[in-house]
C-alpha cells in the first residue's frame, strides 16, 4: 500500500542504500566498458549514483506525471550511466550493442518537437538491472529499484547538455528571452558541428574505400 513519505524519512531510507547503489553502478560500468571495448568511436562510459538531495527533490516533486507513490522503487535514475561517442551514427550502433547485453524497458530519443527549434538532444533508455550485476546484499534491500537509466550521446551533444542543465535548470529566476535565444544558438552550433563532422567522416570513408 503506497504511503506518504516526509523529506526526512526519504533522506534516511535512501542514505541506507547509497553504498549498494554505488556497488551496482561500478558493476554496470565495468560490464559495459568490457562489452563495448571493440566498438569503435566510444569515448567514455561512466555511471553515477543520484545524491540523496537530488533523489528526495525528485521523489517529492508535485509536477511528475504520475506523481511518485513509491519513489524508492519508481525513481529510475537512482543509478544512471552515460556513454559518449564521436559521431551521430555511433549512437544507434552503440544502442544496438547495449541491447545485446541489457534488456531495454523503454527507449526514447529526446529532441526538440519542432524542426526549427534547437535544444537538448540525447538517447535515453531504461534498462532492467540484470541479476548478475546486483551486488552482495541487494536482495536484502526493501523497495529496491528494478531498472536504471542509460544515456547515449555525442561529445557535442554532451558539451551542450551539461553546461545548459547547470545554467537553465538550477537558477531560481526565469531566463530572459535573450538568454534563451543564446542557449538555442549554442544548441544549434552543437547540432551543426555533429552534422558537419559526420559528413566529413563519411567523405573520408568513401575516399578510402574507393
C-alpha positions in Angstrom: 0.0 0.0 0.0 1.6 3.3 -1.0 2.4 5.6 1.9 3.4 9.2 2.1 7.0 10.0 3.0 8.4 13.0 4.7 11.6 14.5 3.4 13.5 13.3 6.4 12.2 9.7 6.0 13.2 9.6 2.4 16.6 11.0 3.1 17.3 8.4 5.8 15.9 5.5 3.7 17.8 6.5 0.6 21.0 7.1 2.5 20.9 3.5 3.7 21.1 2.2 0.2 23.7 4.5 -1.3 26.6 2.1 -0.9 24.6 -0.7 -2.6 23.7 1.6 -5.4 27.3 2.6 -5.8 28.4 -1.0 -6.0 25.8 -1.6 -8.6 27.0 1.4 -10.6 30.5 0.1 -10.5 29.4 -3.4 -11.7 27.4 -1.9 -14.6 30.2 0.4 -15.7 32.7 -2.3 -15.7 30.4 -4.6 -17.7 29.6 -2.0 -20.3 33.2 -1.0 -20.7 34.2 -4.6 -21.4 31.2 -5.2 -23.7 31.9 -2.1 -25.8 35.7 -2.5 -25.9 35.7 -3.4 -29.5 33.0 -1.0 -30.6 34.7 2.0 -32.5 34.3 5.6 -31.6 33.2 5.1 -27.9 34.9 7.9 -26.0 33.7 7.4 -22.4 31.5 5.2 -20.3 30.6 6.4 -16.8 28.0 5.7 -14.1 26.9 7.7 -11.1 24.5 7.4 -8.2 21.9 10.0 -7.5 22.7 12.1 -4.5 20.3 11.9 -1.5 19.4 15.6 -2.0 18.7 15.1 -5.7 16.7 11.9 -5.1 14.5 13.5 -2.4 13.8 16.6 -4.5 12.7 14.4 -7.4 10.7 12.0 -5.3 8.7 14.8 -3.7 8.1 16.9 -6.8 4.4 17.6 -7.4 4.6 18.0 -11.2 5.7 14.5 -12.1 3.2 12.6 -14.2 2.0 10.5 -12.5 3.3 11.5 -9.0 5.6 9.0 -7.3 3.7 6.8 -4.8 6.7 4.5 -4.1 9.7 6.6 -5.0 12.3 4.2 -3.7 11.1 1.8 -6.4 9.8 4.1 -9.1 12.7 6.7 -9.5 14.5 5.1 -12.4 17.7 7.0 -12.3 18.9 6.2 -8.8 21.7 4.6 -10.8 22.4 6.2 -14.2 25.0 5.7 -16.9 26.3 7.7 -19.8 28.1 6.7 -23.0 29.8 9.3 -25.1 30.5 8.7 -28.8 32.3 10.5 -31.6 29.7 10.6 -34.4 25.9 10.9 -34.7 25.5 7.5 -36.3 27.5 5.9 -33.5 24.6 6.5 -31.2 22.5 3.9 -33.0 25.4 1.5 -33.2 26.1 1.6 -29.5 22.4 1.4 -28.7 22.2 -1.9 -30.6 25.3 -3.2 -29.0 24.0 -2.4 -25.5 20.7 -4.2 -26.3 22.8 -7.4 -26.7 23.9 -7.2 -23.1 21.0 -5.5 -21.3 17.2 -5.7 -21.6 15.6 -2.3 -22.6 12.3 -1.5 -20.9 11.9 1.9 -22.6 13.9 3.8 -25.2 13.5 7.3 -26.3 15.4 9.8 -28.5 14.9 13.2 -26.8 15.0 16.1 -29.2 13.0 19.3 -29.9 9.5 19.0 -31.1 9.8 21.5 -33.9 12.2 21.2 -36.9 13.2 24.9 -36.5 13.9 24.6 -32.8 17.3 23.8 -31.2 17.6 22.4 -27.7 18.7 19.3 -25.7 19.2 16.1 -27.7 20.2 12.6 -26.4 19.2 9.0 -26.4 17.6 7.9 -23.1 17.0 4.3 -22.2 15.6 2.5 -19.2 17.0 -1.0 -18.7 16.4 -3.9 -16.3 19.0 -4.4 -13.7 20.5 -7.9 -14.6 20.8 -10.3 -11.6 24.5 -11.0 -12.2 25.4 -7.3 -11.6 23.4 -6.9 -8.4 25.9 -6.6 -5.6 26.0 -8.7 -2.5 23.3 -7.7 -0.1 21.0 -6.4 -2.8 18.3 -9.0 -2.1 18.0 -7.7 1.4 17.2 -4.2 0.2 13.5 -3.4 0.6 11.7 -1.4 -2.1 14.6 -1.8 -4.5 14.6 -0.3 -8.0 14.2 -2.8 -10.8 15.7 -0.5 -13.5 18.4 2.1 -14.2 18.8 4.8 -16.8 21.4 5.0 -19.6 22.1 7.9 -21.9 24.0 7.7 -25.2 25.0 11.0 -26.8 27.7 12.5 -28.9 30.5 14.6 -27.5 29.0 17.8 -29.0 25.5 16.9 -27.5 27.2 16.4 -24.1 29.2 19.6 -24.4 25.9 21.5 -24.7 23.8 19.4 -22.3 25.9 19.6 -19.2 26.5 23.4 -19.0 23.0 24.1 -20.3 21.5 22.0 -17.4 23.6 23.9 -14.9 22.6 27.3 -16.4 19.0 26.8 -17.4 17.6 24.4 -14.7 19.2 25.5 -11.5 18.6 29.2 -11.3 15.6 30.4 -9.2 14.7 33.1 -11.8 13.1 32.8 -15.2 15.6 33.1 -18.1 15.4 36.3 -20.1 14.4 36.0 -23.8 17.9 36.8 -25.0 19.4 34.2 -22.6 17.0 31.5 -24.0 17.9 32.5 -27.6 21.6 32.3 -26.8 21.2 28.9 -25.4 19.3 27.9 -28.5 22.2 29.3 -30.6 24.7 27.1 -28.6 22.4 24.1 -29.2 22.3 24.9 -32.9 26.1 25.1 -33.0 26.4 21.7 -31.4 23.9 20.2 -33.8 25.6 21.8 -36.8 29.0 20.6 -35.6 27.8 17.0 -35.3 26.3 17.1 -38.8 29.5 18.6 -40.3 31.8 16.1 -38.5 29.7 13.2 -39.7 29.7 14.5 -43.3 33.5 14.8 -43.3 34.0 11.4 -41.9 31.7 9.8 -44.5 33.6 11.6 -47.3 36.9 10.3 -46.0 35.5 6.8 -45.6 34.2 6.9 -49.2 37.6 8.0 -50.5 39.4 5.3 -48.6 37.0 2.6 -49.7 37.2 3.7 -53.3 
